């Protein structure tokens, strides 16, 4: 296929390619960019096109591959890998300060409520907050697993009830 024929074929499928690019990107500017990238890549690789094959299919494949590669690149660039040693604050909200006045007050209020509970509720709850599993708490306190779960549940309910004004 001559260069003039190739260019004519390429110009002939521009409208169809633009519609396909818009379906892929759902954004007019991105679709135009994808169309331009596809056209440039097709022109750069004109010698790789076999004249006896489907030209429109070849161009559509180029466009789809460019779209997929761009999408993968964007996802890869947006992926954040945290390599810090201390992951204690990993799940804390970023917009909140660690030592704000409100959070300190809420924490004091929570401690007051928990400390006002009877010992049989306070100890399992404190152990659970410290990171012990239900089974471990039951073994250490020598009480049934169901009792541990119900006491922790009761303490949570009590906290929610007492702190409902802080929400």
C-alpha positions in Angstrom: 0.0 0.0 0.0 1.4 3.4 -0.9 1.8 6.2 1.6 -1.0 8.3 -0.1 -3.4 5.3 0.0 -2.5 4.7 3.7 -3.1 8.3 4.6 -6.4 8.3 2.7 -7.5 5.2 4.6 -6.5 6.7 7.9 -8.4 10.0 7.3 -11.4 7.9 6.2 -11.7 6.2 9.6 -11.1 9.3 11.8 -14.8 9.8 12.6 -15.3 6.1 13.6 -12.1 6.2 15.6 -13.2 9.4 17.4 -16.5 7.7 18.4 -14.6 4.6 19.6 -12.2 6.8 21.6 -15.1 8.6 23.2 -16.6 5.3 24.2 -13.3 4.3 25.8 -12.6 7.5 27.6 -16.0 9.2 28.1 -14.3 12.5 27.8 -14.1 14.6 24.7 -10.5 16.0 25.3 -9.1 12.6 26.2 -10.8 11.1 23.2 -9.2 13.6 20.9 -5.8 12.9 22.5 -6.3 9.2 22.1 -7.2 9.7 18.4 -4.1 11.8 17.9 -1.9 9.2 19.6 -3.4 6.5 17.5 -3.0 8.3 14.3 0.7 9.1 15.0 1.4 5.5 16.0 -0.3 4.3 12.9 1.8 6.6 10.7 5.0 5.6 12.5 4.2 2.0 12.0 2.9 2.2 8.4 5.4 -0.3 7.2 4.1 -3.0 9.6 0.6 -2.9 8.1 -0.1 -5.8 5.7 -2.2 -4.5 2.7 -4.3 -7.7 2.5 -5.6 -7.3 6.1 -8.4 -5.3 7.7 -7.2 -1.7 8.0 -10.0 -0.6 10.3 -9.4 -3.5 12.6 -5.7 -2.8 12.7 -6.3 0.8 13.7 -8.9 -0.1 16.3 -6.4 -2.5 17.8 -3.8 0.2 18.0 -6.2 2.5 19.7 -7.4 -0.1 22.2 -3.8 -1.0 23.1 -2.8 2.7 23.6 -5.9 3.2 25.9 -5.0 0.1 27.9 -1.4 1.1 28.3 -2.3 4.6 29.3 -4.8 3.3 31.9 -2.2 0.9 33.3 0.3 3.7 33.5 -2.1 6.0 35.4 -3.0 3.2 37.9 0.7 2.4 38.4 1.4 6.1 39.0 -1.4 6.4 41.5 -0.4 3.4 43.5 1.3 4.3 46.7 3.4 1.9 48.6 4.1 2.7 52.2 7.5 1.4 53.3 7.6 3.0 56.7 8.5 0.8 59.7 5.9 2.2 62.0 2.4 1.5 60.7 0.6 2.6 63.8 -1.0 5.6 62.2 -1.7 3.9 58.9 -5.5 3.9 59.2 -5.9 7.2 60.9 -7.7 9.9 58.9 -5.3 12.3 57.3 -7.4 15.5 57.9 -7.4 15.1 61.7 -4.7 16.2 64.1 -3.5 13.6 66.5 -3.7 15.8 69.6 -6.6 18.1 68.9 -8.5 19.5 71.8 -11.8 17.8 70.8 -10.2 14.4 70.5 -8.5 14.8 73.8 -11.7 15.7 75.5 -13.5 12.8 73.8 -10.8 10.4 75.0 -11.0 11.7 78.5 -14.8 11.3 78.5 -14.4 7.7 77.2 -11.9 6.9 79.9 -14.2 8.3 82.5 -17.1 6.2 81.3 -15.1 3.0 81.0 -13.5 3.6 84.5 -17.0 4.0 86.0 -18.0 0.5 84.9 -17.7 -2.4 87.2 -14.4 -4.3 87.1 -15.8 -7.4 85.3 -16.7 -5.1 82.3 -13.8 -2.7 82.4 -11.0 -5.3 82.3 -12.2 -7.3 79.3 -12.9 -4.1 77.4 -9.5 -2.7 78.2 -7.8 -5.9 77.1 -9.8 -5.9 73.9 -8.8 -2.3 73.1 -5.2 -3.2 73.9 -5.3 -5.8 71.1 -6.1 -9.0 72.8 -8.4 -11.4 71.0 -11.6 -12.7 72.6 -10.2 -16.1 73.1 -7.0 -14.7 74.8 -9.1 -12.6 77.1 -11.2 -15.6 78.1 -8.1 -17.7 78.8 -6.4 -15.0 80.9 -9.5 -14.1 82.9 -10.6 -17.8 83.1 -14.2 -17.0 82.0 -16.2 -18.4 79.1 -15.7 -16.9 75.6 -19.4 -15.9 75.3 -19.2 -14.0 78.6 -16.2 -12.0 77.2 -18.0 -11.1 74.0 -21.2 -10.0 75.8 -19.2 -7.9 78.3 -17.3 -6.1 75.5 -20.6 -5.7 73.6 -22.3 -4.2 76.7 -19.4 -1.8 77.3 -19.5 -0.6 73.6 -23.3 -0.1 73.9 -22.8 1.9 77.1 -20.1 4.1 75.5 -22.3 4.7 72.5 -25.2 5.6 74.7 -23.1 7.9 76.9 -21.3 9.6 74.0 -24.3 10.1 71.7 -24.2 13.8 72.2 -20.6 14.0 70.9 -21.5 12.7 67.4 
